[in-house]
Amino acid sequence: MACVYCDFHAHKEQSATGLLASLLRQLVAVVEPTPRAIKEAFDRAKSEVGGRALRLPEICAMLIKSISSLRRGFICIDALDEFPAKHRPDLWDSLQHIIAECPNVRLFITGRPHIREEAKKYLPGYPDIPSVQPTKEDIGGYLAMRLKKDPDPYAMDKGLEADILRIIPEKIPGAYVKSINSEFKVTS
């Protein structure tokens, strides 16, 4: 399993290449020994002038090799809606290629509602992608738990705490969870 969290605060640093390279590093760390083709690709890239970084097609090819050597692989991408929109098409195309080449891989992607529509666009032929929306009670429970862990509990009065517990569950747009499983591919 390889996981990555897309952080809105790191928007400028995130790219499809970087995200997939992070997943590759995690997968290579558990595959013993490191596949020869992957080691050779890294060595070639390092030996070039300036030791250039691997490019997206190379990383995809290595991910496919790494995942293919596993009985089952899982790729988890959390908060994809926080990943820069301008880089998402490259990421979706890469994920589409990876799941087409690796029937043993499962994707688990979370994000806000528009990510569901993107998944349908870039991963056609897959069944309806389920969505899970937290209830107001879920959000309220999470907020209450976080407020109990406040390192400075005296910085807030009971009125503010009550407002937080009342207003935020009403206003939060909700997070959705999508699970895309290549095992359920729809064929015509």
C-alpha positions in Angstrom: 0.0 0.0 0.0 1.2 3.5 -0.9 -0.5 6.6 0.4 -0.2 10.3 -0.2 -2.1 13.3 1.3 -2.6 16.3 -0.9 -2.0 19.4 1.1 -3.5 22.7 0.0 -0.6 24.6 1.7 1.9 22.8 -0.5 0.0 23.7 -3.7 3.0 25.2 -5.5 5.2 22.2 -4.9 2.8 19.6 -5.9 2.8 18.0 -9.3 1.7 14.7 -10.8 5.4 13.7 -11.1 6.0 14.5 -7.4 2.9 12.7 -6.2 3.6 9.5 -8.2 7.3 9.6 -7.2 6.2 9.6 -3.6 4.0 6.6 -4.2 6.9 4.9 -6.1 9.3 5.5 -3.2 6.9 3.8 -0.8 6.4 0.8 -3.1 10.1 0.4 -3.8 10.8 0.4 -0.1 8.7 -2.8 0.4 9.7 -4.7 -2.7 12.8 -6.8 -2.0 15.1 -6.7 -3.9 14.5 -3.4 -5.7 13.6 -4.4 -9.3 16.7 -4.1 -11.6 14.9 -1.9 -14.1 13.9 0.6 -11.4 17.5 0.8 -10.0 18.9 1.2 -13.5 16.4 4.1 -14.3 17.4 5.9 -11.2 21.1 5.4 -11.9 20.7 6.7 -15.5 18.9 9.8 -14.3 21.6 10.5 -11.7 24.4 10.1 -14.2 23.0 12.7 -16.6 24.4 16.2 -16.4 23.0 17.8 -13.2 21.4 14.5 -12.2 18.0 15.2 -13.6 14.9 14.0 -11.9 12.9 11.2 -13.4 10.1 12.2 -15.7 6.4 11.3 -15.4 6.4 8.5 -18.0 9.5 6.9 -16.4 7.9 7.1 -12.9 4.6 5.6 -14.3 6.6 2.7 -15.9 8.4 2.0 -12.7 5.2 2.2 -10.7 3.7 -0.4 -13.1 6.7 -2.6 -12.7 6.6 -2.3 -8.9 2.9 -3.0 -8.6 3.0 -5.8 -11.1 5.4 -7.7 -8.8 2.8 -7.6 -6.0 -0.1 -9.9 -5.5 -2.3 -6.9 -4.8 -1.5 -3.2 -4.6 -3.3 -0.3 -3.1 -2.9 3.4 -4.0 -4.5 5.8 -1.6 -4.7 9.5 -2.5 -6.3 11.6 0.2 -7.8 15.1 -0.4 -7.3 15.0 -4.1 -9.4 18.2 -4.3 -6.4 20.0 -2.7 -4.1 18.9 -5.4 -3.5 21.7 -8.0 -6.3 21.5 -10.7 -3.8 22.3 -13.4 -1.8 19.1 -12.6 -4.8 16.8 -12.1 -5.3 15.8 -15.8 -1.7 14.4 -15.9 -2.3 12.6 -12.6 -5.7 11.2 -13.9 -4.1 10.1 -17.2 -1.3 8.4 -15.2 -3.6 6.6 -12.9 -5.7 5.5 -15.8 -2.6 4.0 -17.4 -1.5 2.3 -14.2 -4.9 0.7 -13.5 -5.1 -0.5 -17.1 -1.7 -2.1 -16.9 -2.1 -3.5 -13.4 -5.3 -5.4 -12.8 -4.0 -6.1 -9.2 -4.1 -2.4 -8.2 -6.9 -0.7 -6.3 -7.3 3.0 -6.0 -8.8 4.7 -3.0 -9.3 8.4 -3.5 -10.9 11.0 -1.3 -12.0 14.5 -2.1 -14.9 16.9 -2.4 -17.8 16.3 -4.8 -16.2 17.6 -8.0 -13.5 14.9 -7.7 -16.2 12.3 -8.2 -17.1 14.0 -11.6 -13.4 14.1 -12.6 -13.0 10.4 -11.7 -16.0 9.6 -14.0 -14.5 11.6 -16.8 -11.0 10.2 -16.6 -11.9 6.7 -15.6 -14.8 5.9 -17.9 -16.1 2.3 -17.8 -16.1 2.1 -14.1 -19.3 1.6 -12.2 -20.8 4.4 -10.3 -18.3 5.7 -7.8 -19.8 5.6 -4.3 -19.7 8.7 -2.2 -19.8 9.0 1.6 -20.7 12.2 3.2 -20.2 12.8 6.9 -23.3 13.5 8.9 -23.6 16.6 11.1 -23.2 14.3 14.0 -19.9 13.0 12.6 -18.6 16.5 12.2 -19.9 17.5 15.7 -18.2 14.5 17.3 -14.9 15.2 15.6 -15.1 18.9 16.7 -15.9 17.9 20.3 -12.9 15.5 20.3 -10.6 18.2 19.0 -11.8 20.8 21.4 -11.2 18.3 24.3 -7.6 18.1 23.1 -7.1 21.9 23.1 -3.7 22.5 24.6 -5.0 25.8 26.1 -8.6 25.0 27.2 -8.9 28.3 29.1 -8.5 30.4 25.9 -12.1 29.7 24.9 -15.2 30.3 26.9 -18.2 28.0 26.8 -20.2 30.3 24.5 -17.5 30.2 21.8 -17.3 26.4 22.2 -21.0 26.1 21.8 -21.0 28.3 18.7 -18.2 26.2 17.1 -20.2 23.0 17.8 -23.4 24.5 16.4 -22.2 26.5 13.4 -19.5 24.5 11.8 -21.5 21.3 11.3 -24.2 23.4 9.6 -21.8 25.2 7.3 -19.2 22.6 6.3 -19.6 21.6 2.7 -18.7 18.0 3.5 -16.0 15.7 2.3 -16.6 12.7 0.0 -14.9 9.4 -0.3 -14.5 7.7 -3.6 -13.3 4.1 -4.0 -12.3 3.1 -7.5 -11.7 -0.6 -7.8 -10.4 -2.0 -11.1 -11.9 -5.3 -10.2 -15.3 -4.0 -11.1 -14.6 -2.6 -14.5 -17.6 -2.5 -16.7 -17.3 -3.9 -20.2 -19.6 -3.3 -23.1 
